[in-house]
Amino acid sequence: MKATLTAMATVLAATAAGAQDLPQADSQWYTDAQGVLNDMIERQQNTNRALNVILFVADGNGVGTNYATRIFAGQEEGKLGEEHVLPYEAYPNLALAKTYNINAQTPDSAPTAGAMNTGVKQVFNTINLSEEGVHDQCASEEGNKLTTFAELASDAGKSVGIVTSARITHATPAAVYAKTANRNWEGEAAEGCTDIATQLLESMQSGVVDIALGGGARAFAPEGTDLGDGMLGSRGDDVDLVAMAKEAGAAYAYNLETLQAINLEEGAPVLGLFGASHMSYEADRPESEPSLVNMVETAIEYLSNNEDGFYLEIESGRVDHANHAGNAYRALTDGVEFANAVALADEMTDDSDTLIIVTADHEHSIAFNGYCGRGTPILGLCMDIAAGQVEHSGEPVLADDGLPYTVIGYLNGPGSVLKPEMDADAGSETETAADVQASQPTDEAEAEEPQVPVFSGSRGELTQEDVTDIDYLQQALIPKSSESHSGEDVAIYAKGPWAHLIDGTVEQNYIFHVMHHAAMGADQ
């Protein structure tokens, strides 16, 4: 046996030594992979205590949506696209997270974000309540409120920040500071409970949250109150939370100019509200409105003034909204802005003392058609593979109905090929995001008493010009006014102190435990 093992070792050594003689050894694919292997072999674990923790959440950016963003970003740079690497995809540590909620196979953003901020899974449509919390039942909040990572970080002397392109009271950002039986209690709550906007003000007044930047101004002031740049409050009471924040010494910003005018070294709390509801999609953003990158830069500059470090949650909220609309163009352009924000945060911090985790709260029912050739525009028609060539042939692949199809589709959503019988002819035309918006019910009674028509239809002719339009809605099967989430795993990318703990397939709430150990529990 010993002789046999010795012989095997000799063969293996000879094989490794002779690898350079392989006919493929000069291929870039081969040498690139060998370079990655060498980097992996030399990688050292970082067991420093994390001074700073940054949690990036691209809402709805599961593995599939991220794949599309990768190709789109590469093609925007003139590449074929598939070979492109998003900034966080180069991070050394990777895991998959299971996203289900306590009572839901397909998750909601509120309990998924809450899981990452408290370390336990939660109930659908609730935020930071234990499993005894009941959705929409105010009384169930009593005795079931959980301690957040933000509270622990604040107790440890760290500053806390929130950045989002959605409403600052929306599910994912609210999970940093709010505890509620209904994620929709943004500006008004059931009797006996506190609305989410008020909870943010209370968190800022108590010193837990130091800077909060996002949309959602309407929940912070009475109806009709001017909050800057035409934004109006919509609260049903006479509480002006913006005025109260200012009275407590907070700096307030309502556009890019006022945000950039704030003296970040003074240390006063900062509240920035840049839209009455959600902020603009990146594809539509006016110059007066800060981008996600602008907000991230401001937040890190501000938080870095604390020598004890900080916790910052950053959400790209509108990737999710564009997927819900069945509009891949805006989902991917917001995804690219998210990647740019990650790159900036990485550049502004030090790997030795800053743990950066990049993930998503859930995926969508997005799907990808085949068999497309290399470099097929990810937002366009599926182009055929060209034999003996790298790039696609330029000829669209046809389905059995003789019609071309796009690379991206959705299993359900506003772009469904099935139409109400009265509109059956619409199946031969492309529908846009504007069409969907115009078709939404405007009368509450109409919305409450929907007529359920018979659906039928077929796919219509598609042109490259049609499908690459900013407003194009990808074809879907099941008709739904808003495309749904899916329950698939999402990726977690990590770098910095204790990032090596991000590994394998884990429950989503595990992210909290890595952050907590890195920042407060790691042995020195």
C-alpha positions as CSV (number, residue, x, y, z in Angstrom):
1,M,0.0,0.0,0.0
2,K,2.8,2.4,0.9
3,A,4.5,1.8,-2.4
4,T,1.3,2.4,-4.2
5,L,0.7,5.8,-2.5
6,T,4.3,6.8,-3.2
7,A,3.8,6.0,-6.9
8,M,0.5,8.0,-7.0
9,A,2.2,11.0,-5.4
10,T,5.0,10.8,-8.0
11,V,2.4,10.8,-10.8
12,L,0.5,13.8,-9.4
13,A,3.7,15.8,-8.9
14,A,4.7,15.0,-12.5
15,T,1.3,16.0,-13.7
16,A,1.4,19.3,-12.0
17,A,4.9,20.0,-13.2
18,G,3.9,19.1,-16.7
19,A,0.8,21.2,-16.8
20,Q,2.6,24.0,-18.5
21,D,3.1,21.6,-21.4
22,L,-0.6,21.1,-22.0
23,P,-1.8,22.2,-25.5
24,Q,-4.3,24.6,-23.8
25,A,-1.6,26.2,-21.5
26,D,-1.3,29.3,-23.7
27,S,-5.0,30.0,-23.8
28,Q,-6.1,33.1,-21.9
29,W,-9.0,31.1,-20.4
30,Y,-6.3,28.7,-18.9
31,T,-3.9,31.4,-17.7
32,D,-6.7,33.5,-16.2
33,A,-8.0,30.5,-14.3
34,Q,-4.6,29.7,-13.1
35,G,-4.1,33.2,-11.8
36,V,-7.4,33.0,-9.8
37,L,-6.2,29.7,-8.3
38,N,-2.9,31.2,-7.2
39,D,-4.7,34.2,-5.6
40,M,-7.0,31.7,-3.8
41,I,-4.0,29.7,-2.5
42,E,-2.3,32.8,-1.1
43,R,-5.4,34.4,0.4
44,Q,-5.1,35.2,4.1
45,Q,-8.1,35.5,6.5
46,N,-8.7,39.0,8.0
47,T,-9.6,38.5,11.7
48,N,-9.3,42.2,12.7
49,R,-12.2,43.7,14.5
50,A,-14.4,45.6,12.0
51,L,-14.4,49.3,12.8
52,N,-17.1,49.9,10.1
53,V,-19.8,47.7,8.7
54,I,-21.5,48.5,5.4
55,L,-24.5,46.4,4.3
56,F,-25.5,46.9,0.6
57,V,-28.9,45.6,-0.4
58,A,-30.0,45.8,-4.0
59,D,-33.7,45.1,-3.5
60,G,-34.9,42.3,-5.8
61,N,-31.4,41.8,-7.2
62,G,-31.2,38.0,-7.0
63,V,-28.8,35.8,-9.0
64,G,-30.8,36.2,-12.2
65,T,-31.3,39.9,-12.1
66,N,-27.6,40.3,-11.1
67,Y,-26.6,38.2,-14.1
68,A,-28.6,40.6,-16.4
69,T,-27.0,43.6,-14.8
70,R,-23.5,42.1,-15.3
71,I,-24.0,41.7,-19.0
72,F,-25.8,45.0,-19.4
73,A,-22.9,46.8,-17.6
74,G,-20.3,45.1,-19.8
75,Q,-22.2,45.9,-23.0
76,E,-22.5,49.5,-21.9
77,E,-18.6,49.5,-21.8
78,G,-18.4,48.1,-25.3
79,K,-17.7,44.5,-24.3
80,L,-19.6,41.4,-25.4
81,G,-20.9,41.5,-21.8
82,E,-20.7,37.9,-20.5
83,E,-17.1,38.3,-19.5
84,H,-17.7,41.5,-17.4
85,V,-17.2,41.5,-13.7
86,L,-19.2,43.7,-11.4
87,P,-17.2,45.3,-8.6
88,Y,-18.5,43.1,-5.8
89,E,-18.3,40.0,-7.9
90,A,-14.5,40.2,-7.4
91,Y,-14.9,40.0,-3.6
92,P,-13.1,37.0,-2.1
93,N,-16.0,35.6,-0.2
94,L,-19.4,34.3,-1.4
95,A,-22.4,32.5,-0.1
96,L,-26.0,31.9,-1.0
97,A,-28.8,33.0,1.3
98,K,-32.2,31.3,1.7
99,T,-34.8,34.1,1.8
100,Y,-38.1,32.6,2.9
101,N,-40.0,34.2,5.8
102,I,-41.4,32.4,8.8
103,N,-44.8,32.1,7.2
104,A,-44.0,32.6,3.5
105,Q,-42.1,30.6,0.9
106,T,-41.9,33.7,-1.3
107,P,-40.5,36.5,0.8
108,D,-41.4,40.1,1.4
109,S,-38.8,42.8,1.7
110,A,-39.8,43.8,5.3
111,P,-39.0,40.5,7.1
112,T,-36.0,39.8,4.8
113,A,-34.4,43.1,5.7
114,G,-35.4,42.6,9.3
115,A,-33.7,39.2,9.4
116,M,-30.5,40.9,8.3
117,N,-30.8,43.5,11.0
118,T,-31.8,41.4,13.9
119,G,-30.5,37.9,13.4
120,V,-33.9,36.1,13.3
121,K,-36.4,35.4,10.6
122,Q,-39.7,37.3,10.7
123,V,-43.3,37.2,9.7
124,F,-44.4,38.4,6.3
125,N,-45.2,42.2,6.1
126,T,-43.9,42.8,9.6
127,I,-40.6,44.6,10.6
128,N,-38.4,43.6,13.5
129,L,-41.0,41.7,15.6
130,S,-40.5,38.2,16.9
131,E,-42.4,35.2,15.5
132,E,-45.2,36.0,17.9
133,G,-45.9,39.3,16.0
134,V,-49.0,39.2,13.8
135,H,-49.3,41.2,10.6
136,D,-51.7,44.2,10.9
137,Q,-52.4,43.6,14.6
138,C,-51.1,46.5,16.6
139,A,-51.4,44.7,20.0
140,S,-49.0,42.0,18.8
141,E,-46.1,44.5,18.9
142,E,-46.2,44.6,22.7
143,G,-43.4,42.4,24.1
144,N,-42.3,41.3,20.6
145,K,-40.0,44.1,19.5
146,L,-36.5,43.0,18.6
147,T,-33.1,44.7,19.2
148,T,-31.5,45.9,15.9
149,F,-27.9,45.9,14.8
150,A,-28.2,49.7,14.6
151,E,-29.0,49.8,18.3
152,L,-26.1,47.6,19.2
153,A,-23.8,49.6,17.0
154,S,-25.0,52.8,18.6
155,D,-24.5,51.4,22.1
156,A,-20.9,50.5,21.0
157,G,-20.3,54.2,20.2
158,K,-20.7,53.8,16.4
159,S,-22.6,56.1,14.1
160,V,-25.5,54.8,12.1
161,G,-26.6,55.7,8.6
162,I,-29.3,54.7,6.1
163,V,-29.2,55.4,2.3
164,T,-31.9,54.4,-0.1
165,S,-33.4,55.3,-3.5
166,A,-36.8,54.2,-2.2
167,R,-38.8,55.9,0.5
168,I,-36.8,56.1,3.7
169,T,-39.8,54.6,5.4
170,H,-40.0,51.7,3.0
171,A,-39.4,48.1,4.1
172,T,-35.7,47.7,3.7
173,P,-34.5,51.0,5.1
174,A,-37.1,50.9,7.8
175,A,-35.6,47.6,9.1
176,V,-32.6,49.6,10.4
177,Y,-34.8,51.4,12.9
178,A,-38.5,50.5,12.9
179,K,-40.5,47.9,14.7
180,T,-44.0,47.5,13.4
181,A,-46.8,45.0,12.7
182,N,-47.4,46.5,9.3
183,R,-44.7,47.7,6.9
184,N,-47.3,50.0,5.3
185,W,-47.8,52.1,8.4
186,E,-45.3,54.6,6.9
187,G,-47.1,57.8,7.8
188,E,-50.1,56.6,9.7
189,A,-50.4,53.6,12.0
190,A,-53.2,51.8,13.8
191,E,-54.4,53.3,17.0
192,G,-51.9,52.6,19.8
193,C,-48.9,52.1,17.4
194,T,-46.3,54.5,16.1
195,D,-45.9,55.1,12.4
196,I,-42.6,54.4,10.7
197,A,-41.7,58.0,9.9
198,T,-42.2,59.0,13.5
199,Q,-40.0,56.0,14.6
200,L,-37.2,57.4,12.4
201,L,-37.4,60.8,14.0
202,E,-37.4,59.1,17.4
203,S,-34.3,57.1,16.4
204,M,-32.6,60.3,15.3
205,Q,-33.5,62.1,18.5
206,S,-32.2,59.3,20.7
207,G,-28.9,59.2,18.8
208,V,-29.4,55.7,17.2
209,V,-29.7,57.0,13.6
210,D,-27.3,59.8,12.6
211,I,-27.9,60.2,8.9
212,A,-30.9,59.1,6.8
213,L,-31.0,59.8,3.0
214,G,-33.8,58.7,0.7
215,G,-37.3,59.5,-0.6
216,G,-40.6,59.5,1.1
217,A,-41.0,63.1,2.3
218,R,-44.8,63.0,2.2
219,A,-44.9,60.9,5.4
220,F,-43.0,63.6,7.4
221,A,-45.4,66.5,7.4
222,P,-49.1,67.4,7.3
223,E,-51.0,67.4,4.1
224,G,-50.0,70.3,1.8
225,T,-46.9,71.2,3.7
226,D,-44.1,72.4,1.4
227,L,-41.0,70.3,2.0
228,G,-38.9,71.8,-0.8
229,D,-38.8,71.4,-4.6
230,G,-42.6,71.0,-4.8
231,M,-42.7,68.0,-2.4
232,L,-45.8,68.1,-0.3
233,G,-46.6,66.3,3.0
234,S,-49.6,63.9,3.2
235,R,-49.9,63.1,6.9
236,G,-53.5,63.1,8.2
237,D,-52.4,64.7,11.5
238,D,-50.8,68.0,12.3
239,V,-47.4,66.6,13.1
240,D,-44.5,68.1,11.2
241,L,-41.6,65.7,11.7
242,V,-39.2,67.7,9.5
243,A,-39.8,70.8,11.6
244,M,-39.2,68.7,14.7
245,A,-36.0,67.4,13.3
246,K,-34.7,70.9,12.6
247,E,-35.7,72.0,16.0
248,A,-33.7,69.2,17.5
249,G,-30.6,70.4,15.5
250,A,-30.7,68.2,12.4
251,A,-29.6,69.5,9.1
252,Y,-32.3,69.0,6.4
253,A,-31.7,68.5,2.6
254,Y,-34.3,68.2,-0.1
255,N,-32.2,68.2,-3.3
256,L,-28.6,67.7,-4.4
257,E,-27.7,71.4,-3.9
258,T,-28.9,71.5,-0.3
259,L,-27.3,68.1,0.4
260,Q,-23.9,69.3,-0.8
261,A,-24.3,72.5,1.2
262,I,-24.4,70.6,4.6
263,N,-21.2,70.9,6.7
264,L,-20.6,67.2,7.4
265,E,-17.9,67.9,10.0
266,E,-20.3,69.6,12.4
267,G,-21.7,66.3,13.5
268,A,-25.4,67.3,13.5
269,P,-27.8,64.6,12.5
270,V,-28.7,64.8,8.8
271,L,-32.1,64.1,7.2
272,G,-32.3,64.1,3.5
273,L,-35.7,63.6,1.7
274,F,-35.4,63.8,-2.1
275,G,-38.9,62.8,-3.3
276,A,-42.4,62.9,-2.1
277,S,-42.5,59.1,-2.6
278,H,-39.7,57.0,-4.1
279,M,-36.8,58.8,-5.7
280,S,-36.4,58.6,-9.5
281,Y,-35.2,55.7,-11.4
282,E,-31.5,56.3,-12.4
283,A,-32.6,56.4,-16.1
284,D,-35.0,59.2,-15.3
285,R,-33.2,61.1,-12.6
286,P,-33.1,64.9,-12.9
287,E,-29.8,66.7,-12.2
288,S,-31.3,68.3,-9.2
289,E,-31.9,64.9,-7.5
290,P,-28.9,63.2,-5.9
291,S,-27.9,59.8,-7.3
292,L,-27.3,56.7,-5.1
293,V,-23.6,57.4,-5.6
294,N,-24.0,61.0,-4.4
295,M,-25.8,59.8,-1.2
296,V,-23.3,57.1,-0.5
297,E,-20.4,59.5,-0.8
298,T,-22.1,62.0,1.6
299,A,-23.0,59.3,4.1
300,I,-19.5,57.8,4.3
301,E,-17.9,61.2,4.5
302,Y,-20.2,62.1,7.4
303,L,-19.9,58.8,9.2
304,S,-16.2,58.6,8.9
305,N,-15.9,61.5,11.4
306,N,-16.6,59.0,14.2
307,E,-13.3,57.4,15.3
308,D,-15.3,54.6,16.8
309,G,-16.7,53.6,13.4
310,F,-20.1,53.2,11.8
311,Y,-22.8,51.0,10.5
312,L,-24.3,51.9,7.2
313,E,-27.1,50.2,5.3
314,I,-27.4,51.2,1.6
315,E,-30.4,50.1,-0.5
316,S,-30.9,50.4,-4.2
317,G,-34.7,50.1,-3.8
318,R,-35.8,50.7,-7.4
319,V,-34.3,47.6,-9.0
320,D,-37.2,45.9,-7.3
321,H,-39.8,48.4,-8.5
322,A,-38.7,48.1,-12.1
323,N,-38.9,44.3,-12.0
324,H,-42.4,44.6,-10.5
325,A,-43.3,46.8,-13.5
326,G,-41.8,44.1,-15.9
327,N,-39.4,46.8,-17.2
328,A,-35.9,45.3,-17.4
329,Y,-34.3,48.5,-18.7
330,R,-34.8,50.5,-15.6
331,A,-34.0,47.5,-13.3
332,L,-30.6,47.1,-15.0
333,T,-29.7,50.8,-15.1
334,D,-30.5,51.0,-11.4
335,G,-28.4,47.9,-10.9
336,V,-25.4,49.5,-12.6
337,E,-25.8,52.6,-10.3
338,F,-25.8,50.2,-7.4
339,A,-22.6,48.6,-8.6
340,N,-21.0,52.1,-8.9
341,A,-22.0,52.9,-5.4
342,V,-20.4,49.7,-4.1
343,A,-17.2,50.6,-6.0
344,L,-17.2,54.0,-4.4
345,A,-17.8,52.7,-0.9
346,D,-14.9,50.3,-1.3
347,E,-12.6,53.0,-2.5
348,M,-13.5,55.3,0.4
349,T,-12.9,52.7,3.1
350,D,-10.0,50.3,4.1
351,D,-10.3,46.6,3.7
352,S,-8.4,46.1,6.9
353,D,-11.1,47.6,9.1
354,T,-14.3,47.7,7.1
355,L,-16.6,44.8,6.5
356,I,-18.6,45.2,3.3
357,I,-21.4,42.8,2.6
358,V,-23.3,43.0,-0.7
359,T,-26.6,41.1,-1.1
360,A,-30.3,41.2,-2.0
361,D,-33.4,40.7,0.0
362,H,-35.1,38.4,-2.6
363,E,-35.3,37.6,-6.3
364,H,-38.0,38.2,-8.9
365,S,-39.8,35.9,-11.4
366,I,-37.3,37.0,-14.1
367,A,-36.3,34.4,-16.6
368,F,-33.8,34.0,-19.5
369,N,-34.4,32.5,-22.9
370,G,-31.9,30.6,-25.0
371,Y,-30.1,29.7,-27.1
372,C,-28.5,33.0,-27.7
373,G,-25.0,33.7,-29.1
374,R,-22.3,35.6,-27.3
375,G,-22.8,39.3,-27.1
376,T,-26.5,39.2,-27.7
377,P,-27.8,42.5,-26.2
378,I,-29.3,41.5,-22.9
379,L,-32.3,43.8,-23.4
380,G,-32.8,42.8,-27.0
381,L,-33.8,39.9,-29.2
382,C,-32.1,36.5,-28.7
383,M,-29.6,36.3,-31.5
384,D,-28.4,33.0,-32.9
385,I,-25.1,31.3,-32.2
386,A,-22.6,31.7,-35.1
387,A,-20.7,28.5,-35.7
388,G,-16.9,29.0,-35.6
389,Q,-17.3,32.6,-34.4
390,V,-17.3,34.2,-30.9
391,E,-20.0,36.9,-31.5
392,H,-23.6,36.0,-32.4
393,S,-24.7,35.7,-36.0
394,G,-27.0,38.8,-36.0
395,E,-30.0,36.7,-36.9
396,P,-32.7,36.3,-34.2
397,V,-33.7,32.9,-33.0
398,L,-37.2,32.0,-33.8
399,A,-39.7,30.2,-31.6
400,D,-42.1,27.5,-32.9
401,D,-44.6,30.2,-33.7
402,G,-42.1,31.7,-36.2
403,L,-41.5,34.8,-34.1
404,P,-38.4,36.1,-32.4
405,Y,-38.2,36.6,-28.6
406,T,-36.2,38.6,-26.1
407,V,-33.4,37.3,-23.9
408,I,-35.2,38.5,-20.7
409,G,-38.8,37.5,-19.9
410,Y,-40.9,37.3,-16.7
411,L,-43.1,34.4,-15.6
412,N,-45.8,36.9,-14.7
413,G,-46.4,40.6,-14.9
414,P,-47.9,43.6,-16.8
415,G,-46.2,42.4,-20.0
416,S,-48.3,39.3,-20.2
417,V,-49.1,38.0,-23.7
418,L,-52.5,37.1,-22.4
419,K,-55.0,40.0,-22.6
420,P,-58.6,40.5,-21.6
421,E,-60.8,39.3,-24.4
422,M,-62.1,42.8,-25.1
423,D,-58.4,43.7,-25.7
424,A,-57.4,40.5,-27.5
425,D,-56.0,42.5,-30.4
426,A,-53.5,44.1,-28.1
427,G,-51.6,40.8,-28.1
428,S,-50.1,41.8,-31.5
429,E,-48.7,45.1,-30.2
430,T,-46.0,45.9,-27.6
431,E,-47.1,47.4,-24.4
432,T,-45.0,50.1,-22.6
433,A,-44.5,51.1,-19.0
434,A,-46.6,54.2,-19.7
435,D,-49.4,52.1,-21.0
436,V,-49.5,50.0,-17.8
437,Q,-49.5,53.2,-15.7
438,A,-52.4,54.6,-17.7
439,S,-54.4,51.4,-17.3
440,Q,-54.2,51.4,-13.5
441,P,-57.5,52.1,-11.7
442,T,-57.8,55.6,-10.4
443,D,-61.1,55.2,-8.5
444,E,-61.0,53.3,-5.2
445,A,-64.3,51.6,-5.8
446,E,-63.1,50.4,-9.2
447,A,-59.9,49.0,-7.5
448,E,-62.0,47.3,-4.8
449,E,-64.4,45.6,-7.2
450,P,-62.3,44.3,-10.1
451,Q,-64.0,42.7,-13.1
452,V,-62.4,39.4,-13.9
453,P,-62.3,39.0,-17.7
454,V,-61.5,36.0,-19.8
455,F,-57.9,36.2,-21.0
456,S,-56.6,35.1,-24.4
457,G,-54.0,36.1,-26.9
458,S,-50.8,35.3,-28.6
459,R,-47.3,36.8,-29.1
460,G,-46.9,39.6,-31.5
461,E,-44.1,40.5,-33.9
462,L,-41.1,42.1,-32.1
463,T,-38.4,44.3,-33.5
464,Q,-35.0,45.2,-31.9
465,E,-36.1,48.8,-31.8
466,D,-39.3,47.9,-29.9
467,V,-37.6,45.7,-27.3
468,T,-34.7,48.0,-26.5
469,D,-36.9,51.0,-25.8
470,I,-36.6,52.3,-22.3
471,D,-40.4,51.8,-21.7
472,Y,-40.6,48.3,-23.1
473,L,-42.2,45.6,-20.9
474,Q,-40.7,42.2,-21.4
475,Q,-43.2,39.5,-22.4
476,A,-44.6,37.5,-19.5
477,L,-47.0,34.6,-19.3
478,I,-49.3,35.1,-16.3
479,P,-51.1,38.4,-16.3
480,K,-50.5,40.4,-13.2
481,S,-50.6,44.2,-12.7
482,S,-47.4,43.9,-10.6
483,E,-44.9,41.1,-11.3
484,S,-44.1,39.0,-8.2
485,H,-41.0,38.1,-6.1
486,S,-39.7,34.6,-6.2
487,G,-38.3,32.5,-3.4
488,E,-34.9,31.7,-5.0
489,D,-31.7,32.1,-3.0
490,V,-29.7,35.3,-3.4
491,A,-26.0,35.8,-3.4
492,I,-23.9,37.3,-0.6
493,Y,-20.6,38.9,-1.5
494,A,-18.2,40.0,1.3
495,K,-14.8,41.5,1.9
496,G,-13.0,42.8,5.0
497,P,-12.7,41.6,8.6
498,W,-14.3,38.2,9.1
499,A,-15.7,38.1,5.6
500,H,-14.5,34.5,5.3
501,L,-17.5,33.6,7.5
502,I,-19.6,34.3,4.5
503,D,-19.5,30.8,3.0
504,G,-21.9,28.0,1.9
505,T,-25.7,28.1,1.8
506,V,-27.0,30.0,4.8
507,E,-30.2,31.4,6.3
508,Q,-30.6,35.0,5.5
509,N,-30.6,36.0,9.2
510,Y,-27.0,34.7,9.4
511,I,-25.8,38.0,7.9
512,F,-26.5,39.7,11.2
513,H,-24.4,37.3,13.1
514,V,-21.4,37.8,10.9
515,M,-21.7,41.6,11.2
516,H,-22.1,41.3,14.9
517,H,-19.2,39.0,15.4
518,A,-17.0,41.1,13.1
519,A,-17.8,44.4,14.8
520,M,-18.4,43.5,18.4
521,G,-17.7,39.9,19.2
522,A,-14.4,39.1,17.5
523,D,-11.6,38.1,19.9
524,Q,-8.6,40.5,19.7
